[in-house]
Amino acid sequence: MSVTVSSVSVPAPHPEAPRAVLSIRTIAGLTGIFIGAMMAGLNNRVGALGLADVRGVLGFGMDDASWLGTSYTVGELIATPFATWFAITLSVRRFHRLMLTICAVIAALIPFVHDLNFLIGLRFLQGISSGALIPILMMAALKFLPPSIRLHGLALYAMTATFAPNLAIWLAGQWTDGLNEWPLIYWQIIPVCFLAGLLSSWGLPHDRIQTERFKDANWPGMFLGVMALALIAIGLDQGVRLDWFNSPLITISLIAGLIFLAIYLVTEWFHHAPFLKLQLLARRNLWLGSSIFVALLVTLMSGAQLPANYLGAIQDYRALQIAPIGLLIALPQLLLGSIVALLLYQRRFDARYVFALGLGLIAVACFLGAQLTAEWNREQFFITQILQAVGQPMAIVSELFLMTSVVHASEGPYFSGTINTLRVFGTLIGAAAIGQLLAVRGRFHSEILLDHAGLLGNTLSEPLAPSQLMAIIAQQSAVLSVADAYRILGGLALLLIPVVLRLTYIPAPNLSPAPTHVSPSSSSHG
């Protein structure tokens, strides 16, 4: 199949290529990589959701403890652009097992450490090891899976954005409210790491270490890139709490981070052996798709974060009570991603229109959510969450198909590093945008409601006590700010639809050759 994008010749899958042989051991190795990626997503989100309980048990202040989440995010972000390079150099099997081991050992230690600075350092290292696992999933799907099932592999990757964040709400509730055992927030990943390690160790090829790659790597660029991403992550993650450019730390972090990032990207562009191949972005479906991907991740905050914020702040729900809201999105992903993949394998379906329909469902969910009142509880969110559950995989799997179809198999590691860096960036930007939006709109609505209360105060026969009045205003301003966030995210989803339709049409893969043969063993394993 040949694809032309904006007059640029684009590598595409070739049906005449030799048929891929997918052995039982390869399937086991890919399963281990998938489990490791899911574990990484859960480790991040469950740790963030359980932070309040950890802070209470260990006696940390809210401001100081916030750096536990920031340090993990910094580690995750600086690992993603470079993980696939190290996986190829050290071998996927060896690197994957190393990252799993580091993650599990740190998880075992954390509940016994009560020094905040040491904990911040441990979570930083765990962020690096976890952040390196998700890019490997994308790279492995593009490398090992034949065209006949590659979309299903991409659907599994999509679950890192749709399944893990929503399942994490239920897990956090189980450990903190159900069992009342906060160490399980960290220990939960240990058996998962062990299982993933067994599968990947047995199933992945025993490739040699390619030491010759070390002398050719862009090490000065990597240093600049690490510094840039770390500073930007600090600025985005702490910006709302420290009031953005009113804080010298945030100002310096963002300005210096952007300068270092620009220099890093220049070095990557001209280096003969870069970690990220920026020239790929000359293809329409990659440069435009990357922008859409970041914006899409921001809109996905409407599925998990906004209902949780509302139910926690207005109804005083704990994580276990909020969990059904997350499960309504998470559990259907076990099937819906593959169903979308099956649709995209049919030539009568245009992935761009499937993508647009998914965005439309997300927008409808947002506008329904914007009707919320202070009387809403968990049940009122069910319809919005079901729409999110259907719309999210339609959007993400379609986008991954449109982007990966213009990437040659040899370019998979570069694409994986790029898309995963954007994934972390998009999540950071989304969380910062939602946090700032809720804060700004909350203050706005509080002022308006106070003005109205002052005008009406003299007309009431029994004026409310000041404390009672402020409680009502705080509640209503929180409700209105969440409704505003829903409207803005719904509008963003609608604005993305015409942009999505500007992506280059990619026909469904030609699956006319014989189906993949599954053999009990593979000669590529030692």
N, C-alpha and C positions, 0 to 999 in steps of 0.2 A: 504493500500500500504506500503510495507516495502522497505527501502532503506539502502544499506550498502555502506559506504564510507571509503576506505582505511583501511579496517578491523576494523573500529570503528562502533559500533552499533549506528545508528542515528535515533532519533525520527522522525516520518513522519506522515502525515495526515492519519487517519484510516477511510475508507469508512463505516465501521460497526458502527461508533460512532453515537449517537443520532442526528437526523436531527436538524439543527439549525432553529430556528424560527425568521425570520427577519420581525419585525413589522414596521408599518408606523412610529411610534415614533422613533424606532431605526434608520431607514433610515434618518429621519429628524436630529437626533443627529449626525450621521456620516456626513451628508451634512454640518452641522455647523462646525464640526472638519475640513473637507476639505476646507471650505471657510476660516477658521482661518489660516490654513497652507499656503494657497495661499496668503493671506494677509501678512503673515510674510515674505514670499519670496519677495513680491512686496515692502514691507516697507524697506527692506534692500537695494534692487537694485535701486529703485527710489531715495532713499535718497542719494546713492552714485553718481548716474548720475546727480542729481540736485545740488550737493555740490558746483559746481563752481558758480551757480547763487545765492545760499544762501550766499556764501562767499562774492560775489560782493555786495549784498544788505546790508549785515551787516558789511562790511568793515574789514573782517578777512584776515590775510595773508595766503598764500597757505600752508606753513609749519604748522602753528598753526591749521588751519582748518582741516588738514588731520587727526588730532586726533579725529574728530567727527566720521569719518568712522571707525577708529581703535577701539574706545570705544564701538561702536555698535557690531563690530565683536568679541571683547573680551567677551562682555555680552552673545552673541549668543553661542559662543563656550563653555563657562563654564556652560551654562544651559543644553546643549543637553545630557550629560551622566546621569544626575540626574533627568531630567524632568519626565520620566515614573515612577520612584520610588515615587516622590511626587504626581503624578496623581493617583497612586494606593492608596497611604496612605490617601490622602485628599478626594478621589473620583475623577474620571475623570471629571464628571460634574462640581464639585465645583472648581477644579484646572483650568480647561479650561476657565471657566467664569472669574476667578480671573485674569488670564494672559491677557485675552482680555480686561478687564476693565483697568488694568494698562497701557496696550499698547495704548488704546484709550485716556485715560486721559493725558498721556504724549504727545501724538500727538496734542491734543488740546492746550497744554501749549507752546509747542516749538516755534511757530512763534512770541510769545510775549516776549521771553527771548532773550536778546542781550548780555548777559555775556557769553563769550566763555567757561569758566570753568564750569559754571552751565549747559550750553548746552551739554558739554561733559558728565557730570554726568547723565543728562536726557537720552541721547542716549544710555549710558551704561545700564541703567535700562530698557529702551525699548528693547535693544538687548536681555537682559535676558528674558523678557516676550515673545518676539517674538520667540526667539530660543527654548522656551519650547513648542511651539505650534506644530511644525512640527513633533517631535518624537511621539506625541500623535496620529497623523494620521496613522503612521505605526502600532503602538500598537493596535489601534482600528480596523484597517483593519484585522489584524491577529486574534483578539479576537471575533469580532462580525460577520464577513462575513463568510458564509458557503463556502466550497470548490468550489461550482458551480459558484460563482461570485468573489472569493477572488482575482483572477488575475486582475480583473477589478479594484478592490480597490488598488492593487499595481500599476496599470497603473495611477491611480489618484495621488498616491504618487510620481511616476516618474515625474509628471508634475511640481513638485517643482524644478526640475533640468532642465526641457526642456521648460515649458510654461512660468513660472513666470519671469525668467531672460530676456527673449526676449520680453514679453509684457511690461516689465518695461521701455524699451526704448521709446515706443510709449506714455506711460503715462507721463514719465518725459518731453517729448516734448510737450505734450498737456498743462501741467501746466506751463511750463516756456516759451514756444514760442507761443503756440496757444492762451491760455487765459492770459498769462503774469501775473499769480497769484502764486508766489512762495510758499505761505503758503499751497497751495493745495498739495504740495509734501508730507506734513505731515498729513494734514486733510483728504486726500483721504481715509484713512483707517478707519475713525471714523464710517461712516455708515456700512462699511463692518464688523467691529467688532460688531456693534449692531445687525446686521442680524445673524451673526455666533453665538452670545451669545443667541439670542432668540431660535434658532434652537437647540443648544446643551442643553440649560436649559430645554426645553420642552421634548427633545427626549432622553436624556441620563438617565440611571438609577440613582435613588436617594440613592446611597450607603452611608454607615456610614463612619465616619473618623476612621481609624484604628490606634489609638494612641499607641497600643502595638508595632508597627513597629519602633517607634522612639528610643526605648531603645536598639534595636538590630542593628541599622544602623552603618555603618563604618564612623563615623564622623571625626576622625583624617585623614582617607584616603580621605574623601571628601575635607577637607581643603587643603591637599597636591595637590589633583587633580585640584582644582580651581586655586591654585597658579601656578601650572604647565601649565595649558591650557592658563591662562591669559598671562603669560610670553612668551609662544611660539607664541601666536597670535600677541602680540606686535612685537616680532622679525620678524615674517613673513610679517606682514602688513606694517611695517615701514622700512624693510630691504633695499629695493631698494632706497628709498629716502635718507636714512642715510648711504648708501654704506656699508651695511653688517658689516663685522668684523673690518672695519675701525672705527666703532662707538662703544664706550664702552657700550652704552645702549643696542645695538643689541647683542653684545657679551655676556654681563651678562644675558640678557633676555633668549637667546637661551640655553646657557650652564646651567644656573640655572633651566630653565624650563624643560630641558631634564632630569636633575638629579631628580627633584621633580616628574616628570612623571614616571620615573623608580620606585621610592619608592612607589608612589601611586599604580601602577600596582601590585607590590609585595603585598601590603596590601590587595588589592582586591582579589588576587589569594587565599590567606589563610584565608580571613574573611568568617565567616559562613553565613553572610547576605550581600553580596556585592551589589553595585550599578550596576556593570557590571560583568557578569559571563564570565571571560576570558577562562574558560575551554571549552566553545563552540568552540573556535578557533582550537580545536584538529580535527575538521571535515574539510575535504579537501575543500568542497565548501564554507566554511566560512573563513578559513585563506587565501586560495588562492583567493577566491572571494573578500575578503576585499582589498587585494593588487590591484587586477584588478579594483575595484571600484574607488579607489583613482586615479589610472592612467587614468581611463576613464573620470573622472571629469576634469582632466587636458586637455585631448584632446577636451572636449566640449568647451573649451575656443576658439576654432577655429570657433565656430558657432556664438557667440555673440561679443566677445571682439575684435577679430582681424579686422573684417569689420568695426566696430565702430571706432577703433583706426585709421585705414587707412583713412576712409572718414572724420573723424574729423581733422586729422593732414594734409592731403594732399589736400582735396577738401573743407576744412572749413565748413563742414556740421554741422548743429545744430542737437540736438536730434530728433526734429520732422522730419527732412529730412532723418535721419538714420532709423527712425521707421519702414518703410516698410521692411527693411532688417530683423529686428527682428520679425515682424509679419509673414513673410514667414515661420519661424520656429514655432512660437508660435501657430498660429491659427490651423494648421493641427493637433496639439497635442490633440485637443478636440475629435478627432476621431481615430487618428492613434494608440494611446496607447491601446484602447480597441480592435482595429483590431489585433494588435500583441497578445493581450491576447487571442482572439478567435483562432488564429493560434496555440498558445501553448496548448490550450485545445484539439487539434487534435493529436492523438497518432502518426501520420506519420511525425510530425515535431519534430525534436530534438532541444531543446532550445539552445544548444551550437552552432549549425550551424546558427540558426537565429541570435544569438549574433554576431557570426563571420561575417555574411553578413552585419549586421548593422555597424560593425567596418570597413568593406571594403568600404561601401558607404561613411562613414566619411572620410576615407583615400583618396578616389577619390575626394571628395569635397575639401580636403586640397591641394591636388596636382594641382587641377584646380585653386584654389585660389592663389597658388604660381606663377602662370603665370601673375599676375597683373602687370600693368605698371602705370605710373603717369597719364595716360589718362583714367584709369578706373573710372567709377562713380557708382551710385547705381545699375543701370540695369545690369552691368557686373557681379554682385554677385548673381543674381537670381538663376542660375543653381546650384551654390555651396550651397546656402541656402536651396533649395528644397531637394538636396541630404542629407543635414544635418537633415532636418525635417523628412525624412523617416528613416535615419540611427539611430538617437538618441533614439527614443522609442524602436526600435528593440533591441538595445544594453541594455538599462537600464531595460526595463520590463523583458527581458530574464534573465538578471543577478539577478534581484530581485526574479524571480521564482526559479532559481537554488539555491539561498541562502536560501530563506524562506522555501523551500521544505524539508530541513534537520533540521528545527527548530520546536520543539513541541509548541503547543499553549501556554503552561505554560511558555515557554522560550521567548515568544514574547517581553515582556518589556525589557529583557536584550539585545535581538537582536536589538530592535528599538534604544536603547541608543547607542549601538555600531555603527550601520550603520549611524546614524545621526551625531555622532561625526566625523566619517570618512568623511561624506558629507561636513561638514564645513572645516575640515582639507584639503580635496581635493581641495575645492574652493580657500582656502588661498594659498595652495602650487601652484596651477595653476596660480593664479593672480601674485604671486611673481615670478614664473618661467618665465612667459611671459614678465613681466615688466623688469626683469633682462636681458632676452634674447634680447629684443628690444633695451635696452640701450647698451649692449655689442656689438651687431652686428651693431647697428647704428654708434658707434664710429669706428668700424673696417672699415665699408664701407666709412665713411667720410675720413679716412686717405688714403685709397686706391684711392678714387676719387680726393683728393687733390694732391696726387702724380702724377696721370695722367694729372690733369689740369696743374701742373707745367711743365710737359714734353711737353704738347701741346701748352702752352702759347706762346712760341717764334715762333711757326709756323703760328699763326693766324694773318691775316692782321689787324684786329680790335679786340684786346684783350678785354674781358669782364671786366667791373668795378668790384672791389673786392666785393662790396655788392651784385651785381647781381650773381657773381660766387658762393658766399657762399650760397645764397638762392637756387640756382640750386643743389648744393651739398647736402644741408640739405634735400631738397625734395627727391632726388634720394636715399640718404642713408636711409631715412625713408621707402621708397617703398621697397628697397632691404631687410631691416631688417624684415618687415612684411612678405615678401615672404619667408625668411629663417624660420620664426616662423611657417608658414604654412607647409613647408617641414618637419620640425622636428616633429610637431604634427601629420602629416600624417604618418611619419615613426613610431611614437609611436603607432598609431592605428594599423598599420600592425604588429608590434612586439607583440601586445597583442593577435592577432588571435591564434597563436599556444598555448599560455598560456591558453586562453579560452577553447580550445579543450582538455586541461588537466583536466578540471573540470569533476566531476562525472556525468554521464548521469542520468537524472531524467525523468521518463516517465510522460506523461500527467496525471492529476488526473483522477481517475475513477469516472465518474459522472452517473453511472448506477442507483443509488437510485433516488427516486422521487425528483422532483425539489422543491426548497425552497417555503414554504407557506408564503404568505404575509397577515398578519392579521391587522385589523384596530386599534388594541390596544394591549398592552402587560402588563401582570401582574407584570413585573419586575419594573414598574414605579409607583412611589408614586404620 
